[in-house]
Amino acid sequence: MRTQPNIVGVHLLFEQSGHVLLQRRSPESPFAPGSWHVPAGDLEEEAATACAVRESEEELGVKIDPQDLRLVHVLHYRDAVAGVPRMQLFFRVLSYSGTPRICEPDRHTALEWHPYAALPSPLVDYTAVALTSIAAGRPFAAMGWAA
């Protein structure tokens, strides 16, 4: 068996009173158009926490100290269409400064708090698996891999 590189995605969980902050992706988005998703981005040449800090500023205009991030879930995901393996890291944001707002209106059309018990539809498929797992206290899930 040969090794295969995985794309690493970094996801942010802003939570309050049993609700999670979600963004609706633009209808013109090449990935999951019109679907709800947590703030996220792909890891570049940086630490995962640095990516989380960068994405929070780029997408929401809020500042996070890397020490205020807690890794709460890892989802090993294989895209059914492209077959690309991805390691999705989900970080809970314990504290931040600023008020979340849409900073990339070309990429996101709405920003709302949703209860874990009533997540909106459509929701990015792997995000639904991760949020359900997080709510159940499961730190790992796999999706899209042969049994």
Disulfide bonds with the S-S distance in Angstrom:
none
